[in-house]
Amino acid sequence: MKDVILAVHGGAGKKAPADLEDAYRAGIEEALRAGQRALDNCVDAVEAAVLALEDNELFNAGKGSVFTADEGHELDASIMRGSDQAAGAVAAVRSVRNPIAAARLVMESTPHVLLAGLGADDFALSAGLVTVTPDYFSTKHRYQQLMEVKGTVGAVARDTSGALAAATSTGGMTNKLTGRVGDSAVIGAGTYANSVVAVSATGDGEVFLRGMAAGTVAALMEFAGMDVTEAAAEVVFTRLKALGGTGGLIALDREGTLARPYSTPGMFHGYLTADGTIGFFG
Ligand code: ASP
């Protein structure tokens, strides 16, 4: 895919049941439009796109997040600016409504990269972000299948200056232990951006952590001379597969080439090109 300026994913997993496909498509398009409006700055764009997906209960991030083993919700999110490799993340938060906004604040207003748990929720509250009670994240599912197809969300963007950014947000894996942190909160695993490529991943979080999924795409491009399509495929189809993990990622290089490999039956994703064309894949 060429000339891409923004791409989003809504998670790797099963394909959407036919009766929900339109709703997923609409959610992906809405996120692309939200990101497009903010595309003067690639960090604003990925935050806006992910925030729209967090607010959409069809996706496993923000509202509609999956349940932990103790029937609560703990959310992970991270964001990275490629130009200077600044990054911010929150892990296992329970009350900030939009974890991606908290991750951005960690990046921009603290000397840290990752805040976790209560401290992260307190930080978000004192920074003025909206907080909610845990029931906000729970949704009553009309469709049992919905839980089976839900995935993490993410975005990658390239702004007019050619700068790149990536963001990822998730409710994690269904039935995870309280305190479990997945790849989506970890820079280099679920999210990575530098001056060469921006990457947001989705899939078996433990394997993506062990395989340093997103960072390895960048490393293969920088150190092994691969292009974005080769590097992304190598990570998803060879390295993560060898570790026993399935999933996918979106990777956007500085020329606007988008790679979007996935080893699951489906990965909701969409892209926007410089001429305003939107593409959607279920
Ligand atoms: N990678 C996410 C996690 O492990 C889950 C997903 O992508 O669906 O938390």
Residues whose N, C-alpha, C, O or C-beta is under 5 A from the ligand:
A	BS01	LIG	G11 A12 K150 G151 T152 T170 G172 M173 G182 D183 A201 T202 G203 D204 G205 E206
